[in-house]
Amino acid sequence: MIAKQLISEDIFPLSLSNTANEALSRMIEYKVSHFPVVENGKFIGVISEQNIYNHTNLDEELREELIYFENYFVSEQQYIFDILKLTEGNKLSLVPVVDGKGLYIGCISIGNILSFFAKSMSVNSPGGVIVLEVSSNDYSLTEIANIVESNDAKVLSTYVVSETNSTKLDVIIKVSKLDLGSLLQTFERYGYKINASYGEEFDYDNIKDNYDSLINYLNV
């Protein structure tokens, strides 16, 4: 998934003729703490809520000589991991997308990113979740998938978390069945350590409701 495929269609940028107060109102409307500023199609920069509050006169326009703009953006062809790195590293609430000529294309909200990962991790699909602890030297997704499929199930999604200064990995897999008993036994026979599992007793309706509420709050 690349940047231009994640752009929010309903977020329109600020211009230099907008006031600081108007910028704050736009941030409140979209529940973000950053906003792109564009002039005649050209990307000027990102204005932050903090920079606005440092501004002495909130009724003045967003002139570059009066207020500081951050130069945070991604190109339209950059991949989702580049977007995540920029977002997390700079605590951004949205990410502008710019073409090769410096022209503003659109922006990506946190809600768009969450929605993408929810779909890629099969959040709305019924199934069980298993958390395995493995050594990085022993990790084999092929073997894990074979074990799952030998129990008449499919791997719907996987996620690997590495521990700092450790060779241990947490492998989180979602599978296409809720009754995990036989599958857990098979993993144990193969020597896997099971840190957690969520099957029939897991309230997926509640998880889906919570996820939907979060997405609605973020105005996705």
C-alpha positions, -999 to 999 in steps of 0.1 A, spaced: 0 0 0 15 33 -11 7 69 1 -16 80 -27 -39 50 -20 -44 62 17 -53 98 11 -83 112 29 -108 127 5 -125 150 30 -96 169 45 -89 202 27 -57 221 35 -53 256 50 -38 285 30 -16 313 41 -46 336 41 -63 316 69 -58 329 104 -44 310 133 -78 308 149 -92 293 117 -64 267 118 -73 258 153 -110 255 144 -100 231 115 -79 210 138 -108 207 163 -132 198 135 -110 169 123 -97 160 158 -60 164 148 -31 185 161 -14 192 128 -26 205 95 -11 211 60 -8 246 46 -9 250 8 -6 281 -14 -15 280 -51 -12 242 -50 23 243 -36 29 226 -3 42 251 23 45 229 53 27 215 84 14 238 111 10 223 146 -13 231 174 17 239 196 31 264 171 -2 281 168 -4 286 206 31 300 205 17 326 181 10 360 199 -20 370 177 -44 343 167 -63 367 144 -33 371 121 -28 352 89 -5 322 87 24 341 72 57 322 71 75 351 87 52 350 117 47 313 124 69 282 121 60 254 96 73 219 98 85 203 66 69 168 72 56 150 41 58 118 21 58 113 -17 29 97 -34 48 65 -41 62 59 -6 51 27 12 30 24 43 61 16 65 77 49 55 45 67 65 44 49 98 81 58 105 75 95 99 42 95 118 56 77 149 90 95 149 74 129 149 42 122 167 21 134 137 -17 132 136 -17 134 98 8 132 70 8 154 38 14 137 5 34 157 -21 43 150 -57 78 153 -73 72 190 -81 63 199 -45 26 201 -53 2 191 -26 -19 160 -34 -37 153 -1 -30 140 34 -32 107 53 -50 106 87 -42 83 115 -77 69 109 -68 59 74 -37 41 87 -57 23 114 -83 13 89 -57 -1 65 -41 -22 93 -75 -34 105 -83 -47 71 -48 -63 66 -51 -80 100 -86 -93 93 -101 -76 123 -137 -81 111 -132 -117 101 -142 -144 127 -114 -165 140 -90 -173 169 -58 -155 179 -27 -173 191 5 -157 205 36 -178 201 70 -171 216 99 -183 193 136 -177 189 145 -156 159 167 -184 147 138 -209 148 111 -187 134 95 -202 102 63 -188 89 61 -218 65 61 -242 94 35 -222 114 12 -221 84 16 -258 78 6 -265 114 -24 -243 111 -35 -259 78 -30 -294 91 -58 -285 116 -82 -275 88 -77 -238 93 -61 -209 74 -38 -181 86 -57 -149 82 -30 -126 94 4 -126 112 23 -100 131 58 -103 146 70 -83 176 107 -84 184 120 -77 219 148 -52 225 182 -68 231 166 -103 228 164 -131 202 129 -138 212 99 -130 189 62 -128 197 44 -142 167 7 -132 167 -14 -152 143 -51 -150 135 -66 -182 122 -99 -190 106 -114 -210 135 -125 -203 170 -121 -237 185 -83 -237 191 -79 -268 212 -64 -292 187 -43 -264 171 -28 -255 204 -20 -291 211 -2 -294 178 19 -263 184 29 -277 218 39 -310 202 62 -291 178 78 -274 208 62 -240 205 57 -219 236 21 -204 236 20 -171 255 -17 -165 249 -47 -177 229 -82 -163 223 -108 -186 209 -145 -192 214 -146 -173 247 -132 -142 230 -157 -115 225 -152 -105 189 -184 -85 187 -172 -63 215 -138 -59 198 -155 -49 166 -178 -25 184 -148 -8 200 -129 -7 167 -159 9 150 -163 34 177 -126 44 174 -129 48 136 -161 69 140 -143 91 165 -114 97 141 -139 106 113 -127 79 89 
